[in-house]
């Protein structure tokens, strides 16, 4: 008879001792709770895609660039200093990010293939949120141009256009005339730059931002959890922006890259001929770009970026004005890097650091790494699982990336040993690139026979951060090249698990 009473007394005493601790957890401040992992109410997502944006920003150490709204977001979030796209061109990069599959998984390597033809049943990132009760909408370029996906959205996507002529957006009559006169010709794009003394409201990115603001107000009124994707058009070519943004910079302030030649001992097909830029009427079809024109292009890239940032500021300000920022994850990314004269080349389309590395900034309410930076190696294929985990959603089985959510609290913890990219070339060649803490390695393979390695590239970032000298052919690196060749095979599918010490 006494034993049950004794057990009951011990239990009561244990409960009384726990009361202060339970009271502490109930009253703990919001920032101390695992809000980034287990939100009390569903997090919204503002998903910002920027076309051709390289890490040429103040928050990445480039103080000359004026992009205060992106820098302001960085001050409230986490800046990923080493984030890499899966293929350095628009559609394959965006398709990979939005499906969670690497390019070999999507079979999308160009600008015309729709992933619904190659992986018809795949569940995209916004589609996954829609399937889990979110209202998913987009404005501007998210999927590549005419390759949108109706299954991903709760409403038909909207892409407002400015008052410029054609998708190039020229506003000056002389440039419109050039573009129309060359329509259908090999060089039918008009000039590569335009600085018109005209108001912002005439331009595409302003129209996108204004539409986004109106949509945010509607979303606020609906009181539904949302996944809202906003795609900004600039700084993509042509560098068309109002003159007042050009006037914020001086042409003479732009210095050309010190290294303006192809990497030594690299295969010729590793580089490009800057073909995208050469389609413009004021660019020579081959050969070097003059110093004067190069400075004009750099000036234009900066002006277009500053213009885009001003329009993006309207969206971020409205998010805050509506009070939605308190429960909204904001992720900002550029779809790939971009060359501004490095290697004597322009645009993207290679496996090099300058083309595969791109901005990634994430802000989550209650995150521990607010205003910090991380050197962890992450990939764009990691964005899908990260957002799903942060929103408390299950992870689809097909995902080939890994969530970087833990970095939002502890940005300096050991992470992936490598990030992977790839780029195709003619004659069935595929270059598979691997970026480790110290090295960039590229294995050029016959795409129909991956056992046939045609060439290799190896760059040591400790001694050659600009990747100017290929070391792969030197005898002392033979063992490392062999090891990296094997590791590249893992990167074609699932990559390398996080939580490992970087090499």
SVG drawing of the C-alpha trace seen along z (x, -y; Angstrom):
<svg xmlns="http://www.w3.org/2000/svg" viewBox="-8 -63 64 65">
<polyline fill="none" stroke="black" stroke-width="0.4" points="0.0,0.0 2.8,-2.4 4.9,-1.8 2.4,-3.5 2.1,-6.5 5.9,-6.7 6.2,-6.7 3.5,-9.3 5.4,-11.6 8.6,-11.3 6.7,-12.1 5.2,-15.2 8.6,-16.4 10.2,-15.9 7.4,-17.9 7.8,-20.7 11.6,-20.8 10.9,-21.1 8.4,-24.0 11.0,-26.8 12.7,-25.2 9.4,-24.9 8.5,-28.4 11.8,-29.6 11.2,-27.9 7.7,-29.3 9.0,-32.9 12.2,-32.6 12.7,-35.5 11.6,-34.9 15.2,-35.1 16.2,-32.2 13.6,-29.9 14.1,-27.7 12.0,-29.9 14.1,-29.2 13.4,-25.5 9.9,-25.3 7.8,-28.4 4.6,-28.7 2.8,-29.9 3.8,-29.1 6.6,-31.3 5.9,-33.2 8.6,-33.3 9.7,-36.3 11.9,-34.7 13.9,-37.2 15.7,-36.3 18.1,-38.7 19.3,-38.2 23.1,-38.1 24.0,-39.5 27.5,-38.7 28.8,-39.3 29.7,-42.9 28.1,-44.4 29.0,-46.3 28.0,-43.4 30.6,-41.3 33.3,-43.8 32.9,-45.9 32.4,-49.3 32.2,-51.1 28.9,-49.4 25.8,-51.4 23.1,-48.9 21.9,-50.1 18.7,-47.9 20.6,-44.7 23.2,-45.7 20.4,-46.5 19.0,-43.1 22.4,-41.6 22.7,-43.5 19.6,-41.8 20.4,-38.3 23.2,-35.9 25.5,-36.6 26.8,-33.4 30.2,-34.3 30.8,-31.1 27.5,-30.1 27.7,-28.4 25.1,-27.8 24.9,-24.4 25.4,-25.8 26.4,-29.3 23.6,-30.2 20.0,-31.3 17.6,-28.4 19.8,-25.5 20.7,-27.4 17.1,-28.4 15.7,-25.0 18.2,-23.3 17.4,-25.6 13.6,-25.4 13.5,-21.6 16.2,-20.7 18.0,-18.6 21.4,-19.0 21.6,-19.6 22.3,-15.9 19.1,-15.3 17.0,-17.8 18.6,-17.2 18.3,-20.9 21.6,-22.4 20.2,-25.1 17.7,-27.9 15.0,-26.1 14.4,-22.7 11.5,-22.7 12.0,-20.4 8.5,-19.1 9.6,-17.3 12.6,-15.7 11.4,-15.2 7.6,-15.7 6.6,-14.5 9.1,-16.5 7.7,-18.7 9.2,-22.2 10.0,-24.4 6.9,-26.7 4.8,-23.7 5.9,-22.0 4.8,-25.0 1.5,-25.1 0.9,-21.4 1.3,-22.2 -1.3,-25.0 0.7,-28.0 -0.6,-30.6 2.2,-30.7 2.5,-33.6 5.2,-35.2 6.0,-38.4 8.9,-38.9 11.4,-36.3 11.6,-33.2 11.7,-30.3 13.5,-31.3 11.5,-33.6 8.9,-31.4 9.6,-28.3 7.3,-29.0 5.4,-26.2 1.7,-26.5 1.8,-23.6 4.0,-25.7 1.7,-28.6 -1.7,-29.3 -2.2,-32.1 -1.0,-32.7 2.5,-34.3 2.7,-38.0 5.6,-39.6 5.0,-43.4 6.9,-45.1 8.3,-48.7 7.6,-51.2 10.8,-50.3 10.7,-48.6 11.2,-44.8 12.4,-42.7 15.7,-44.7 13.8,-47.7 15.3,-50.5 13.7,-53.9 15.9,-56.3 14.5,-56.6 17.9,-56.2 18.4,-52.9 15.0,-51.7 15.7,-52.4 18.9,-50.5 17.3,-47.5 14.4,-47.5 16.6,-48.0 18.7,-44.9 15.8,-42.7 16.4,-39.2 20.0,-39.9 22.9,-38.2 23.4,-41.4 19.8,-42.4 19.9,-43.5 20.9,-47.2 23.6,-48.7 24.8,-47.1 24.1,-50.2 21.6,-53.0 21.5,-56.0 18.2,-57.8 17.2,-60.9 13.8,-59.4 11.8,-58.4 12.1,-55.0 8.4,-54.3 9.1,-53.6 11.4,-50.6 10.6,-46.9 12.1,-46.5 10.0,-49.5 6.9,-47.9 7.8,-44.6 8.4,-46.3 5.2,-48.3 3.2,-45.2 4.9,-43.3 3.9,-46.0 0.3,-45.8 0.4,-42.0 1.8,-42.2 -1.1,-44.3 -3.5,-41.8 -1.6,-39.0 -1.8,-40.8 -5.5,-41.2 -6.0,-37.5 -4.3,-36.4 -2.9,-33.3 0.6,-31.9 2.4,-32.8 5.4,-32.0 5.9,-35.1 8.6,-35.0 9.9,-38.3 12.3,-38.3 14.2,-41.4 15.5,-41.8 18.6,-43.9 21.6,-43.9 21.1,-41.6 22.3,-43.0 21.7,-45.4 22.7,-47.8 19.6,-50.0 18.9,-52.3 17.9,-55.9 20.7,-58.4 20.5,-59.4 21.9,-56.0 24.8,-56.3 25.5,-59.7 26.2,-58.1 29.5,-56.8 32.4,-58.3 33.6,-56.4 37.2,-56.8 36.7,-55.0 36.4,-51.6 39.7,-49.8 40.0,-46.8 40.9,-43.4 44.6,-42.8 44.3,-39.4 42.8,-39.7 44.0,-36.6 42.8,-33.0 44.1,-30.8 47.5,-29.3 47.5,-25.6 43.7,-25.4 41.9,-23.7 40.6,-26.3 37.0,-25.1 37.1,-26.0 36.8,-29.6 34.2,-31.4 34.1,-34.0 31.7,-36.3 29.1,-35.4 26.2,-36.9 27.8,-40.3 28.9,-40.2 25.3,-40.0 25.0,-43.7 25.6,-46.2 28.4,-48.2 30.5,-45.2 33.0,-43.7 32.2,-40.1 35.6,-38.9 38.8,-40.1 39.4,-42.2 37.0,-44.8 38.6,-48.3 39.5,-49.9 37.0,-52.6 34.1,-50.2 35.1,-48.0 34.8,-50.9 31.5,-51.8 30.2,-48.2 31.4,-48.2 29.8,-51.6 26.6,-50.2 26.7,-47.1 27.0,-49.3 24.3,-51.7 21.9,-48.8 22.5,-47.2 22.0,-50.4 18.8,-51.0 17.5,-47.5 18.4,-47.8 16.3,-51.0 13.3,-49.2 13.8,-46.2 13.9,-48.6 10.2,-49.4 9.3,-45.8 11.3,-45.3 9.9,-48.6 6.4,-47.5 7.0,-44.1 8.1,-46.0 5.3,-48.6 2.7,-45.9 4.3,-44.1 4.9,-41.0 8.6,-41.0 8.1,-39.8 7.0,-36.4 8.6,-36.2 11.7,-34.4 13.5,-36.5 16.0,-34.8 17.8,-36.8 20.0,-35.2 21.6,-36.0 21.2,-33.1 24.9,-32.9 28.1,-35.0 29.2,-37.2 32.6,-38.2 33.4,-41.9 36.5,-41.6 38.2,-38.8 40.2,-36.6 39.5,-39.3 35.9,-37.9 32.4,-38.9 29.1,-37.4 28.9,-33.8 29.0,-30.3 32.1,-28.8 33.0,-26.7 35.3,-29.3 34.8,-30.9 33.7,-34.3 30.8,-32.6 29.7,-30.0 29.9,-32.1 26.8,-34.2 25.2,-36.2 23.0,-34.5 21.5,-36.3 18.9,-34.8 17.0,-36.5 14.8,-34.5 12.9,-35.9 14.7,-35.0 17.9,-33.7 21.0,-33.6 23.5,-34.8 21.8,-38.1 24.1,-40.5 26.9,-37.9 28.7,-36.1 29.6,-32.5 32.4,-31.0 30.7,-27.7 30.5,-26.1 26.9,-25.9 25.1,-25.3 21.9,-26.6 20.5,-23.1 20.6,-23.5 18.0,-26.3 15.0,-24.1 15.6,-21.8 16.6,-24.8 13.4,-26.7 11.3,-23.6 13.0,-22.8 12.8,-26.4 9.0,-26.4 8.5,-23.1 7.6,-21.2 8.7,-17.6 11.6,-17.2 10.7,-15.5 12.7,-12.4 14.1,-13.6 16.2,-16.5 19.9,-16.3 21.0,-19.2 21.3,-19.6 19.7,-22.1 21.9,-24.9 19.4,-25.9 21.9,-25.1 24.3,-27.8 21.6,-30.5 22.4,-30.0 26.0,-28.9 27.6,-30.2 31.2,-29.1 30.5,-25.4 32.3,-22.8 30.3,-22.3 30.5,-20.8 33.9,-19.9 32.9,-20.8 30.4,-22.5 29.7,-21.3 28.9,-22.9 29.0,-21.8 29.0,-23.2 28.6,-21.5 30.6,-22.1 30.3,-20.9 31.3,-17.4 29.6,-15.8 32.0,-17.4 30.8,-18.1 33.0,-19.9 32.3,-18.9 33.7,-21.4 34.3,-21.0 35.2,-23.8 36.8,-22.9 38.0,-25.2 41.4,-25.5 41.0,-24.3 38.8,-24.4 39.0,-21.3 37.3,-20.6 37.1,-17.2 36.3,-17.4 34.6,-14.2 33.0,-12.7 29.3,-13.0 28.5,-9.7 31.3,-7.9 32.1,-9.4 35.1,-7.0 36.8,-9.0 38.4,-12.0 39.5,-14.4 41.2,-17.1 41.5,-18.4 41.9,-21.8 43.2,-22.5 43.5,-25.9 45.0,-26.6 43.1,-29.5 45.7,-29.9 48.3,-31.0 46.1,-31.8 42.6,-33.1 41.9,-34.5 42.4,-31.0 45.0,-32.0 47.3,-29.0 46.1,-25.4 48.2,-23.0 46.6,-19.8 49.4,-18.8 52.2,-19.2 53.5,-15.9 53.4,-16.9 49.6,-17.3 48.9,-13.9 47.7,-12.3 45.4,-15.2 44.0,-15.2 43.2,-11.5 41.5,-11.9 39.4,-14.8 38.4,-12.9 36.8,-10.3 35.1,-12.9 33.6,-14.6 31.6,-11.5 29.8,-11.9 29.0,-15.5 27.0,-14.5 24.1,-13.3 24.0,-13.9 27.1,-16.0 29.0,-15.8 27.1,-15.7 27.4,-18.8 28.9,-18.7 32.4,-17.6 35.6,-19.5 36.6,-21.5 39.9,-20.6"/>
</svg>
